């Protein structure tokens, strides 16, 4: 036979699990230190400079 399940408690448990997952995602997205943000910004700028340096022709100013 199946176990008896209290639906109210099951809904609360599911809601808690959903909120915890959202918190984990939010911490990953927003929980970076100042140094990490600076490092990532500098890495992106360096990658952009390197990509720009490999272009065969410079883009014309009117296309931007």
Biopython code that builds the backbone (N, CA, C, O; Angstrom):
import numpy as np
from Bio.PDB.StructureBuilder import StructureBuilder

atoms = [
    (1, "UNK", "N", (0.820, -1.192, 0.000)),
    (1, "UNK", "CA", (0.000, 0.000, 0.000)),
    (1, "UNK", "C", (0.868, 1.261, 0.000)),
    (1, "UNK", "O", (2.003, 1.250, 0.477)),
    (2, "UNK", "N", (0.328, 2.312, -0.527)),
    (2, "UNK", "CA", (1.058, 3.574, -0.607)),
    (2, "UNK", "C", (1.007, 4.297, 0.732)),
    (2, "UNK", "O", (0.086, 4.104, 1.526)),
    (3, "UNK", "N", (1.998, 5.120, 0.961)),
    (3, "UNK", "CA", (2.026, 5.923, 2.182)),
    (3, "UNK", "C", (1.043, 7.082, 2.056)),
    (3, "UNK", "O", (0.798, 7.589, 0.962)),
    (4, "UNK", "N", (0.494, 7.484, 3.178)),
    (4, "UNK", "CA", (-0.405, 8.632, 3.207)),
    (4, "UNK", "C", (0.448, 9.893, 3.175)),
    (4, "UNK", "O", (1.414, 10.022, 3.927)),
    (5, "UNK", "N", (0.079, 10.826, 2.293)),
    (5, "UNK", "CA", (0.855, 12.054, 2.120)),
    (5, "UNK", "C", (-0.026, 13.236, 2.468)),
    (5, "UNK", "O", (-1.144, 13.364, 1.969)),
    (6, "UNK", "N", (0.497, 14.110, 3.341)),
    (6, "UNK", "CA", (-0.192, 15.345, 3.665)),
    (6, "UNK", "C", (0.138, 16.341, 2.556)),
    (6, "UNK", "O", (1.279, 16.788, 2.436)),
    (7, "UNK", "N", (-0.861, 16.685, 1.751)),
    (7, "UNK", "CA", (-0.622, 17.535, 0.585)),
    (7, "UNK", "C", (-0.133, 18.924, 0.966)),
    (7, "UNK", "O", (0.680, 19.510, 0.252)),
    (8, "UNK", "N", (-0.612, 19.450, 2.070)),
    (8, "UNK", "CA", (-0.168, 20.771, 2.520)),
    (8, "UNK", "C", (1.338, 20.744, 2.794)),
    (8, "UNK", "O", (2.067, 21.645, 2.380)),
    (9, "UNK", "N", (1.788, 19.718, 3.485)),
    (9, "UNK", "CA", (3.212, 19.618, 3.801)),
    (9, "UNK", "C", (4.039, 19.362, 2.540)),
    (9, "UNK", "O", (5.154, 19.869, 2.415)),
    (10, "UNK", "N", (3.501, 18.585, 1.618)),
    (10, "UNK", "CA", (4.218, 18.310, 0.374)),
    (10, "UNK", "C", (4.364, 19.586, -0.447)),
    (10, "UNK", "O", (5.421, 19.824, -1.033)),
    (11, "UNK", "N", (3.315, 20.413, -0.498)),
    (11, "UNK", "CA", (3.395, 21.682, -1.228)),
    (11, "UNK", "C", (4.408, 22.614, -0.583)),
    (11, "UNK", "O", (5.185, 23.266, -1.280)),
    (12, "UNK", "N", (4.405, 22.682, 0.742)),
    (12, "UNK", "CA", (5.366, 23.530, 1.434)),
    (12, "UNK", "C", (6.789, 23.050, 1.185)),
    (12, "UNK", "O", (7.687, 23.867, 0.980)),
    (13, "UNK", "N", (7.006, 21.766, 1.198)),
    (13, "UNK", "CA", (8.335, 21.201, 0.953)),
    (13, "UNK", "C", (8.794, 21.535, -0.465)),
    (13, "UNK", "O", (9.951, 21.900, -0.675)),
    (14, "UNK", "N", (7.897, 21.411, -1.430)),
    (14, "UNK", "CA", (8.241, 21.730, -2.817)),
    (14, "UNK", "C", (8.546, 23.218, -2.969)),
    (14, "UNK", "O", (9.476, 23.587, -3.687)),
    (15, "UNK", "N", (7.779, 24.070, -2.307)),
    (15, "UNK", "CA", (8.003, 25.515, -2.369)),
    (15, "UNK", "C", (9.356, 25.869, -1.759)),
    (15, "UNK", "O", (10.086, 26.689, -2.316)),
    (16, "UNK", "N", (9.699, 25.264, -0.628)),
    (16, "UNK", "CA", (11.001, 25.512, -0.001)),
    (16, "UNK", "C", (12.137, 25.102, -0.935)),
    (16, "UNK", "O", (13.129, 25.821, -1.054)),
    (17, "UNK", "N", (12.000, 23.963, -1.593)),
    (17, "UNK", "CA", (13.030, 23.489, -2.511)),
    (17, "UNK", "C", (13.166, 24.446, -3.698)),
    (17, "UNK", "O", (14.279, 24.725, -4.143)),
    (18, "UNK", "N", (12.048, 24.945, -4.209)),
    (18, "UNK", "CA", (12.085, 25.884, -5.326)),
    (18, "UNK", "C", (12.764, 27.185, -4.917)),
    (18, "UNK", "O", (13.598, 27.704, -5.660)),
    (19, "UNK", "N", (12.421, 27.722, -3.744)),
    (19, "UNK", "CA", (13.038, 28.958, -3.260)),
    (19, "UNK", "C", (14.533, 28.777, -3.028)),
    (19, "UNK", "O", (15.318, 29.677, -3.328)),
    (20, "UNK", "N", (14.934, 27.626, -2.497)),
    (20, "UNK", "CA", (16.358, 27.370, -2.265)),
    (20, "UNK", "C", (17.110, 27.323, -3.596)),
    (20, "UNK", "O", (18.223, 27.840, -3.689)),
    (21, "UNK", "N", (16.523, 26.713, -4.623)),
    (21, "UNK", "CA", (17.167, 26.662, -5.938)),
    (21, "UNK", "C", (17.313, 28.064, -6.518)),
    (21, "UNK", "O", (18.345, 28.385, -7.106)),
    (22, "UNK", "N", (16.296, 28.899, -6.359)),
    (22, "UNK", "CA", (16.387, 30.276, -6.830)),
    (22, "UNK", "C", (17.480, 31.029, -6.096)),
    (22, "UNK", "O", (18.199, 31.826, -6.698)),
    (23, "UNK", "N", (17.612, 30.783, -4.794)),
    (23, "UNK", "CA", (18.649, 31.440, -4.001)),
    (23, "UNK", "C", (20.039, 31.018, -4.470)),
    (23, "UNK", "O", (20.948, 31.845, -4.549)),
    (24, "UNK", "N", (20.203, 29.740, -4.780)),
    (24, "UNK", "CA", (21.490, 29.257, -5.277)),
    (24, "UNK", "C", (21.844, 29.953, -6.587)),
    (24, "UNK", "O", (22.978, 30.394, -6.773)),
    (25, "UNK", "N", (20.875, 30.052, -7.490)),
    (25, "UNK", "CA", (21.106, 30.708, -8.781)),
    (25, "UNK", "C", (21.411, 32.189, -8.586)),
    (25, "UNK", "O", (22.287, 32.736, -9.256)),
    (26, "UNK", "N", (20.699, 32.835, -7.681)),
    (26, "UNK", "CA", (20.922, 34.255, -7.423)),
    (26, "UNK", "C", (22.305, 34.490, -6.831)),
    (26, "UNK", "O", (22.989, 35.440, -7.212)),
    (27, "UNK", "N", (22.721, 33.638, -5.906)),
    (27, "UNK", "CA", (24.063, 33.779, -5.322)),
    (27, "UNK", "C", (25.130, 33.616, -6.387)),
    (27, "UNK", "O", (26.131, 34.332, -6.377)),
    (28, "UNK", "N", (24.929, 32.692, -7.298)),
    (28, "UNK", "CA", (25.907, 32.479, -8.369)),
    (28, "UNK", "C", (25.950, 33.680, -9.303)),
    (28, "UNK", "O", (27.015, 34.042, -9.803)),
    (29, "UNK", "N", (24.805, 34.294, -9.539)),
    (29, "UNK", "CA", (24.726, 35.404, -10.483)),
    (29, "UNK", "C", (25.208, 36.717, -9.858)),
    (29, "UNK", "O", (25.893, 37.496, -10.521)),
    (30, "UNK", "N", (24.862, 36.969, -8.603)),
    (30, "UNK", "CA", (25.132, 38.274, -7.998)),
    (30, "UNK", "C", (26.180, 38.248, -6.901)),
    (30, "UNK", "O", (26.633, 39.308, -6.469)),
    (31, "UNK", "N", (26.568, 37.105, -6.449)),
    (31, "UNK", "CA", (27.446, 37.019, -5.290)),
    (31, "UNK", "C", (28.918, 37.041, -5.634)),
    (31, "UNK", "O", (29.687, 36.234, -5.113)),
    (32, "UNK", "N", (29.324, 37.953, -6.503)),
    (32, "UNK", "CA", (30.728, 38.034, -6.874)),
    (32, "UNK", "C", (31.390, 39.197, -6.159)),
    (32, "UNK", "O", (30.757, 40.217, -5.888)),
    (33, "UNK", "N", (32.666, 39.035, -5.857)),
    (33, "UNK", "CA", (33.400, 40.106, -5.197)),
    (33, "UNK", "C", (33.771, 41.170, -6.209)),
    (33, "UNK", "O", (33.657, 40.967, -7.418)),
    (34, "UNK", "N", (34.214, 42.297, -5.702)),
    (34, "UNK", "CA", (34.621, 43.405, -6.558)),
    (34, "UNK", "C", (35.784, 42.978, -7.451)),
    (34, "UNK", "O", (35.811, 43.297, -8.639)),
    (35, "UNK", "N", (36.745, 42.254, -6.872)),
    (35, "UNK", "CA", (37.897, 41.803, -7.641)),
    (35, "UNK", "C", (37.493, 40.855, -8.765)),
    (35, "UNK", "O", (38.056, 40.917, -9.858)),
    (36, "UNK", "N", (36.531, 39.985, -8.511)),
    (36, "UNK", "CA", (36.061, 39.065, -9.553)),
    (36, "UNK", "C", (35.407, 39.842, -10.695)),
    (36, "UNK", "O", (35.607, 39.518, -11.866)),
    (37, "UNK", "N", (34.631, 40.862, -10.351)),
    (37, "UNK", "CA", (33.985, 41.672, -11.382)),
    (37, "UNK", "C", (35.022, 42.410, -12.224)),
    (37, "UNK", "O", (34.901, 42.475, -13.448)),
    (38, "UNK", "N", (36.043, 42.968, -11.568)),
    (38, "UNK", "CA", (37.093, 43.685, -12.287)),
    (38, "UNK", "C", (37.859, 42.725, -13.185)),
    (38, "UNK", "O", (38.135, 43.042, -14.342)),
    (39, "UNK", "N", (38.208, 41.543, -12.653)),
    (39, "UNK", "CA", (38.947, 40.545, -13.426)),
    (39, "UNK", "C", (38.161, 40.143, -14.678)),
    (39, "UNK", "O", (38.726, 40.059, -15.768)),
    (40, "UNK", "N", (36.868, 39.897, -14.520)),
    (40, "UNK", "CA", (36.038, 39.500, -15.656)),
    (40, "UNK", "C", (35.920, 40.619, -16.686)),
    (40, "UNK", "O", (35.945, 40.363, -17.890)),
    (41, "UNK", "N", (35.792, 41.871, -16.210)),
    (41, "UNK", "CA", (35.693, 43.004, -17.127)),
    (41, "UNK", "C", (36.994, 43.162, -17.914)),
    (41, "UNK", "O", (36.966, 43.388, -19.124)),
    (42, "UNK", "N", (38.140, 43.044, -17.224)),
    (42, "UNK", "CA", (39.428, 43.173, -17.904)),
    (42, "UNK", "C", (39.646, 42.046, -18.911)),
    (42, "UNK", "O", (40.188, 42.273, -19.992)),
    (43, "UNK", "N", (39.226, 40.840, -18.558)),
    (43, "UNK", "CA", (39.364, 39.711, -19.481)),
    (43, "UNK", "C", (38.505, 39.921, -20.722)),
    (43, "UNK", "O", (38.934, 39.604, -21.831)),
    (44, "UNK", "N", (37.302, 40.449, -20.549)),
    (44, "UNK", "CA", (36.424, 40.717, -21.690)),
    (44, "UNK", "C", (37.015, 41.807, -22.584)),
    (44, "UNK", "O", (36.965, 41.706, -23.809)),
    (45, "UNK", "N", (37.574, 42.851, -21.965)),
    (45, "UNK", "CA", (38.189, 43.918, -22.748)),
    (45, "UNK", "C", (39.402, 43.397, -23.522)),
    (45, "UNK", "O", (39.598, 43.761, -24.682)),
    (46, "UNK", "N", (40.208, 42.555, -22.894)),
    (46, "UNK", "CA", (41.375, 41.990, -23.568)),
    (46, "UNK", "C", (40.945, 41.125, -24.754)),
    (46, "UNK", "O", (41.540, 41.198, -25.829)),
    (47, "UNK", "N", (39.913, 40.309, -24.553)),
    (47, "UNK", "CA", (39.422, 39.461, -25.637)),
    (47, "UNK", "C", (38.912, 40.314, -26.789)),
    (47, "UNK", "O", (39.127, 39.975, -27.953)),
    (48, "UNK", "N", (38.245, 41.412, -26.481)),
    (48, "UNK", "CA", (37.747, 42.312, -27.521)),
    (48, "UNK", "C", (38.907, 42.950, -28.286)),
    (48, "UNK", "O", (38.855, 43.046, -29.512)),
    (49, "UNK", "N", (39.951, 43.388, -27.578)),
    (49, "UNK", "CA", (41.119, 43.974, -28.240)),
    (49, "UNK", "C", (41.793, 42.954, -29.151)),
    (49, "UNK", "O", (42.182, 43.283, -30.271)),
    (50, "UNK", "N", (41.931, 41.735, -28.683)),
    (50, "UNK", "CA", (42.574, 40.697, -29.484)),
    (50, "UNK", "C", (41.744, 40.379, -30.726)),
    (50, "UNK", "O", (42.294, 40.216, -31.815)),
    (51, "UNK", "N", (40.440, 40.292, -30.568)),
    (51, "UNK", "CA", (39.570, 40.022, -31.711)),
    (51, "UNK", "C", (39.638, 41.175, -32.705)),
    (51, "UNK", "O", (39.667, 40.957, -33.916)),
    (52, "UNK", "N", (39.662, 42.393, -32.196)),
    (52, "UNK", "CA", (39.740, 43.574, -33.064)),
    (52, "UNK", "C", (41.076, 43.596, -33.806)),
    (52, "UNK", "O", (41.135, 44.022, -34.960)),
    (53, "UNK", "N", (42.137, 43.146, -33.160)),
    (53, "UNK", "CA", (43.455, 43.132, -33.778)),
    (53, "UNK", "C", (43.558, 42.121, -34.909)),
    (53, "UNK", "O", (44.434, 42.245, -35.765)),
    (54, "UNK", "N", (42.687, 41.129, -34.932)),
    (54, "UNK", "CA", (42.729, 40.117, -35.978)),
    (54, "UNK", "C", (41.836, 40.437, -37.164)),
    (54, "UNK", "O", (41.777, 39.670, -38.125)),
    (55, "UNK", "N", (41.144, 41.560, -37.103)),
    (55, "UNK", "CA", (40.288, 41.946, -38.222)),
    (55, "UNK", "C", (41.146, 42.306, -39.426)),
    (55, "UNK", "O", (42.219, 42.892, -39.285)),
    (56, "UNK", "N", (40.667, 41.954, -40.596)),
    (56, "UNK", "CA", (41.381, 42.283, -41.815)),
    (56, "UNK", "C", (41.162, 43.747, -42.199)),
    (56, "UNK", "O", (42.089, 44.413, -42.661)),
    (57, "UNK", "N", (39.967, 44.238, -42.013)),
    (57, "UNK", "CA", (39.645, 45.628, -42.304)),
    (57, "UNK", "C", (38.973, 46.245, -41.091)),
    (57, "UNK", "O", (38.205, 45.591, -40.385)),
    (58, "UNK", "N", (39.270, 47.493, -40.865)),
    (58, "UNK", "CA", (38.616, 48.208, -39.772)),
    (58, "UNK", "C", (37.207, 48.580, -40.210)),
    (58, "UNK", "O", (37.004, 48.965, -41.362)),
    (59, "UNK", "N", (36.218, 48.472, -39.304)),
    (59, "UNK", "CA", (34.855, 48.858, -39.685)),
    (59, "UNK", "C", (34.785, 50.363, -39.922)),
    (59, "UNK", "O", (35.448, 51.141, -39.236)),
    (60, "UNK", "N", (33.985, 50.758, -40.889)),
    (60, "UNK", "CA", (33.819, 52.186, -41.158)),
    (60, "UNK", "C", (32.950, 52.812, -40.072)),
    (60, "UNK", "O", (32.070, 52.146, -39.527)),
    (61, "UNK", "N", (33.182, 54.074, -39.753)),
    (61, "UNK", "CA", (32.443, 54.717, -38.663)),
    (61, "UNK", "C", (30.945, 54.816, -38.914)),
    (61, "UNK", "O", (30.179, 54.871, -37.952)),
    (62, "UNK", "N", (30.496, 54.841, -40.166)),
    (62, "UNK", "CA", (29.071, 54.993, -40.452)),
    (62, "UNK", "C", (28.296, 53.689, -40.270)),
    (62, "UNK", "O", (27.065, 53.720, -40.273)),
    (63, "UNK", "N", (28.966, 52.543, -40.112)),
    (63, "UNK", "CA", (28.253, 51.275, -39.924)),
    (63, "UNK", "C", (27.967, 50.989, -38.466)),
    (63, "UNK", "O", (27.212, 50.065, -38.166)),
    (64, "UNK", "N", (28.532, 51.734, -37.567)),
    (64, "UNK", "CA", (28.317, 51.469, -36.137)),
    (64, "UNK", "C", (27.119, 52.143, -35.597)),
    (64, "UNK", "O", (26.818, 52.010, -34.411)),
]
sb = StructureBuilder()
sb.init_structure("model")
sb.init_model(0)
sb.init_chain("A")
sb.init_seg("    ")
for serial, (resi, resn, name, xyz) in enumerate(atoms, 1):
    if name == "N":
        sb.init_residue(resn, " ", resi, " ")
    sb.init_atom(name, np.array(xyz, "f"), 0.0, 1.0, " ", f" {name:<3s}", serial, name[0])
structure = sb.get_structure()
